[in-house]
Amino acid sequence: MPGIPYSSRSSAEDVLDLEAAAAAVTAAQRALEAARRELSAAIRAARRDGEPVRAIAQRTGLHPTMVLNTLAVPPPVTPRQDPGRSR
């Protein structure tokens, strides 16, 4: 059984790599959440325009059940600021 490979890198370099990797994962998670919101909005818009669920599924590569599940979840509520009020 081979031994654990030895690295000549310092532990400070390992910490920086770990922090960079964690930051990359966080950024990717945020990008994925944004992409999911955009896809959900596009699915709702296509359905509102009268497109059949099966056609939406084919266009997105999703199973029709996933399209139906997306449509079943209400869109996120965005807070609105009263135009007459200032913060």
PyMOL CGO cylinders between C-alpha atoms (Angstrom):
from pymol import cmd
from pymol.cgo import CYLINDER

trace = [
    CYLINDER, 0.00, 0.00, 0.00, 1.52, 3.36, -0.97, 0.3, 1, 1, 1, 1, 1, 1,
    CYLINDER, 1.52, 3.36, -0.97, 2.19, 5.87, 1.73, 0.3, 1, 1, 1, 1, 1, 1,
    CYLINDER, 2.19, 5.87, 1.73, 0.68, 9.32, 2.05, 0.3, 1, 1, 1, 1, 1, 1,
    CYLINDER, 0.68, 9.32, 2.05, 2.25, 11.63, -0.52, 0.3, 1, 1, 1, 1, 1, 1,
    CYLINDER, 2.25, 11.63, -0.52, 4.51, 14.26, 0.95, 0.3, 1, 1, 1, 1, 1, 1,
    CYLINDER, 4.51, 14.26, 0.95, 3.97, 17.86, -0.02, 0.3, 1, 1, 1, 1, 1, 1,
    CYLINDER, 3.97, 17.86, -0.02, 6.67, 20.48, 0.22, 0.3, 1, 1, 1, 1, 1, 1,
    CYLINDER, 6.67, 20.48, 0.22, 4.02, 23.17, 0.58, 0.3, 1, 1, 1, 1, 1, 1,
    CYLINDER, 4.02, 23.17, 0.58, 3.69, 24.99, 3.85, 0.3, 1, 1, 1, 1, 1, 1,
    CYLINDER, 3.69, 24.99, 3.85, 0.60, 24.78, 5.99, 0.3, 1, 1, 1, 1, 1, 1,
    CYLINDER, 0.60, 24.78, 5.99, -0.05, 28.47, 5.22, 0.3, 1, 1, 1, 1, 1, 1,
    CYLINDER, -0.05, 28.47, 5.22, -0.36, 27.58, 1.52, 0.3, 1, 1, 1, 1, 1, 1,
    CYLINDER, -0.36, 27.58, 1.52, -2.74, 24.76, 2.42, 0.3, 1, 1, 1, 1, 1, 1,
    CYLINDER, -2.74, 24.76, 2.42, -4.90, 27.18, 4.44, 0.3, 1, 1, 1, 1, 1, 1,
    CYLINDER, -4.90, 27.18, 4.44, -5.02, 29.62, 1.52, 0.3, 1, 1, 1, 1, 1, 1,
    CYLINDER, -5.02, 29.62, 1.52, -5.98, 26.79, -0.85, 0.3, 1, 1, 1, 1, 1, 1,
    CYLINDER, -5.98, 26.79, -0.85, -8.68, 25.67, 1.57, 0.3, 1, 1, 1, 1, 1, 1,
    CYLINDER, -8.68, 25.67, 1.57, -10.05, 29.20, 1.92, 0.3, 1, 1, 1, 1, 1, 1,
    CYLINDER, -10.05, 29.20, 1.92, -9.97, 29.72, -1.85, 0.3, 1, 1, 1, 1, 1, 1,
    CYLINDER, -9.97, 29.72, -1.85, -11.77, 26.43, -2.40, 0.3, 1, 1, 1, 1, 1, 1,
    CYLINDER, -11.77, 26.43, -2.40, -14.41, 27.32, 0.19, 0.3, 1, 1, 1, 1, 1, 1,
    CYLINDER, -14.41, 27.32, 0.19, -14.92, 30.73, -1.43, 0.3, 1, 1, 1, 1, 1, 1,
    CYLINDER, -14.92, 30.73, -1.43, -15.25, 29.09, -4.85, 0.3, 1, 1, 1, 1, 1, 1,
    CYLINDER, -15.25, 29.09, -4.85, -17.89, 26.68, -3.51, 0.3, 1, 1, 1, 1, 1, 1,
    CYLINDER, -17.89, 26.68, -3.51, -19.84, 29.56, -1.94, 0.3, 1, 1, 1, 1, 1, 1,
    CYLINDER, -19.84, 29.56, -1.94, -19.73, 31.52, -5.21, 0.3, 1, 1, 1, 1, 1, 1,
    CYLINDER, -19.73, 31.52, -5.21, -20.84, 28.47, -7.17, 0.3, 1, 1, 1, 1, 1, 1,
    CYLINDER, -20.84, 28.47, -7.17, -23.75, 27.87, -4.77, 0.3, 1, 1, 1, 1, 1, 1,
    CYLINDER, -23.75, 27.87, -4.77, -24.90, 31.46, -5.20, 0.3, 1, 1, 1, 1, 1, 1,
    CYLINDER, -24.90, 31.46, -5.20, -24.64, 31.18, -8.98, 0.3, 1, 1, 1, 1, 1, 1,
    CYLINDER, -24.64, 31.18, -8.98, -26.61, 27.92, -8.91, 0.3, 1, 1, 1, 1, 1, 1,
    CYLINDER, -26.61, 27.92, -8.91, -29.35, 29.49, -6.77, 0.3, 1, 1, 1, 1, 1, 1,
    CYLINDER, -29.35, 29.49, -6.77, -29.60, 32.44, -9.17, 0.3, 1, 1, 1, 1, 1, 1,
    CYLINDER, -29.60, 32.44, -9.17, -29.74, 30.11, -12.18, 0.3, 1, 1, 1, 1, 1, 1,
    CYLINDER, -29.74, 30.11, -12.18, -32.50, 28.07, -10.53, 0.3, 1, 1, 1, 1, 1, 1,
    CYLINDER, -32.50, 28.07, -10.53, -34.51, 31.23, -9.85, 0.3, 1, 1, 1, 1, 1, 1,
    CYLINDER, -34.51, 31.23, -9.85, -34.09, 32.31, -13.47, 0.3, 1, 1, 1, 1, 1, 1,
    CYLINDER, -34.09, 32.31, -13.47, -35.13, 28.87, -14.75, 0.3, 1, 1, 1, 1, 1, 1,
    CYLINDER, -35.13, 28.87, -14.75, -38.19, 28.86, -12.48, 0.3, 1, 1, 1, 1, 1, 1,
    CYLINDER, -38.19, 28.86, -12.48, -39.18, 32.31, -13.70, 0.3, 1, 1, 1, 1, 1, 1,
    CYLINDER, -39.18, 32.31, -13.70, -38.73, 31.23, -17.33, 0.3, 1, 1, 1, 1, 1, 1,
    CYLINDER, -38.73, 31.23, -17.33, -40.83, 28.10, -16.75, 0.3, 1, 1, 1, 1, 1, 1,
    CYLINDER, -40.83, 28.10, -16.75, -43.62, 30.17, -15.16, 0.3, 1, 1, 1, 1, 1, 1,
    CYLINDER, -43.62, 30.17, -15.16, -43.46, 32.69, -18.02, 0.3, 1, 1, 1, 1, 1, 1,
    CYLINDER, -43.46, 32.69, -18.02, -43.63, 29.96, -20.69, 0.3, 1, 1, 1, 1, 1, 1,
    CYLINDER, -43.63, 29.96, -20.69, -46.60, 28.35, -18.98, 0.3, 1, 1, 1, 1, 1, 1,
    CYLINDER, -46.60, 28.35, -18.98, -48.32, 31.74, -18.54, 0.3, 1, 1, 1, 1, 1, 1,
    CYLINDER, -48.32, 31.74, -18.54, -47.86, 32.23, -22.31, 0.3, 1, 1, 1, 1, 1, 1,
    CYLINDER, -47.86, 32.23, -22.31, -49.77, 28.99, -22.88, 0.3, 1, 1, 1, 1, 1, 1,
    CYLINDER, -49.77, 28.99, -22.88, -46.92, 26.61, -23.57, 0.3, 1, 1, 1, 1, 1, 1,
    CYLINDER, -46.92, 26.61, -23.57, -47.76, 23.00, -22.61, 0.3, 1, 1, 1, 1, 1, 1,
    CYLINDER, -47.76, 23.00, -22.61, -45.87, 21.42, -19.74, 0.3, 1, 1, 1, 1, 1, 1,
    CYLINDER, -45.87, 21.42, -19.74, -44.58, 18.66, -22.02, 0.3, 1, 1, 1, 1, 1, 1,
    CYLINDER, -44.58, 18.66, -22.02, -43.10, 21.25, -24.42, 0.3, 1, 1, 1, 1, 1, 1,
    CYLINDER, -43.10, 21.25, -24.42, -41.47, 23.15, -21.55, 0.3, 1, 1, 1, 1, 1, 1,
    CYLINDER, -41.47, 23.15, -21.55, -40.00, 19.87, -20.29, 0.3, 1, 1, 1, 1, 1, 1,
    CYLINDER, -40.00, 19.87, -20.29, -38.59, 19.05, -23.72, 0.3, 1, 1, 1, 1, 1, 1,
    CYLINDER, -38.59, 19.05, -23.72, -37.10, 22.52, -24.14, 0.3, 1, 1, 1, 1, 1, 1,
    CYLINDER, -37.10, 22.52, -24.14, -35.46, 22.49, -20.70, 0.3, 1, 1, 1, 1, 1, 1,
    CYLINDER, -35.46, 22.49, -20.70, -34.45, 18.85, -20.56, 0.3, 1, 1, 1, 1, 1, 1,
    CYLINDER, -34.45, 18.85, -20.56, -36.46, 18.42, -17.37, 0.3, 1, 1, 1, 1, 1, 1,
    CYLINDER, -36.46, 18.42, -17.37, -38.93, 15.67, -16.61, 0.3, 1, 1, 1, 1, 1, 1,
    CYLINDER, -38.93, 15.67, -16.61, -42.53, 16.93, -16.88, 0.3, 1, 1, 1, 1, 1, 1,
    CYLINDER, -42.53, 16.93, -16.88, -43.00, 16.21, -13.17, 0.3, 1, 1, 1, 1, 1, 1,
    CYLINDER, -43.00, 16.21, -13.17, -40.14, 18.60, -12.36, 0.3, 1, 1, 1, 1, 1, 1,
    CYLINDER, -40.14, 18.60, -12.36, -41.82, 21.28, -14.47, 0.3, 1, 1, 1, 1, 1, 1,
    CYLINDER, -41.82, 21.28, -14.47, -45.10, 20.70, -12.63, 0.3, 1, 1, 1, 1, 1, 1,
    CYLINDER, -45.10, 20.70, -12.63, -43.29, 20.83, -9.28, 0.3, 1, 1, 1, 1, 1, 1,
    CYLINDER, -43.29, 20.83, -9.28, -41.68, 24.12, -10.28, 0.3, 1, 1, 1, 1, 1, 1,
    CYLINDER, -41.68, 24.12, -10.28, -45.05, 25.53, -11.25, 0.3, 1, 1, 1, 1, 1, 1,
    CYLINDER, -45.05, 25.53, -11.25, -46.55, 24.39, -7.95, 0.3, 1, 1, 1, 1, 1, 1,
    CYLINDER, -46.55, 24.39, -7.95, -44.13, 26.50, -5.91, 0.3, 1, 1, 1, 1, 1, 1,
    CYLINDER, -44.13, 26.50, -5.91, -45.20, 30.14, -5.66, 0.3, 1, 1, 1, 1, 1, 1,
    CYLINDER, -45.20, 30.14, -5.66, -42.68, 32.64, -7.00, 0.3, 1, 1, 1, 1, 1, 1,
    CYLINDER, -42.68, 32.64, -7.00, -40.53, 34.38, -4.41, 0.3, 1, 1, 1, 1, 1, 1,
    CYLINDER, -40.53, 34.38, -4.41, -41.97, 37.56, -2.96, 0.3, 1, 1, 1, 1, 1, 1,
    CYLINDER, -41.97, 37.56, -2.96, -39.77, 40.57, -3.52, 0.3, 1, 1, 1, 1, 1, 1,
    CYLINDER, -39.77, 40.57, -3.52, -40.12, 43.39, -1.03, 0.3, 1, 1, 1, 1, 1, 1,
    CYLINDER, -40.12, 43.39, -1.03, -41.46, 46.57, -2.57, 0.3, 1, 1, 1, 1, 1, 1,
    CYLINDER, -41.46, 46.57, -2.57, -40.65, 50.00, -1.32, 0.3, 1, 1, 1, 1, 1, 1,
    CYLINDER, -40.65, 50.00, -1.32, -43.50, 52.46, -1.13, 0.3, 1, 1, 1, 1, 1, 1,
    CYLINDER, -43.50, 52.46, -1.13, -42.63, 55.27, -3.60, 0.3, 1, 1, 1, 1, 1, 1,
    CYLINDER, -42.63, 55.27, -3.60, -43.88, 57.83, -1.09, 0.3, 1, 1, 1, 1, 1, 1,
    CYLINDER, -43.88, 57.83, -1.09, -41.58, 56.62, 1.66, 0.3, 1, 1, 1, 1, 1, 1,
    CYLINDER, -41.58, 56.62, 1.66, -37.88, 57.11, 1.92, 0.3, 1, 1, 1, 1, 1, 1,
    CYLINDER, -37.88, 57.11, 1.92, -35.59, 55.17, 4.16, 0.3, 1, 1, 1, 1, 1, 1,
]
cmd.load_cgo(trace, "trace")
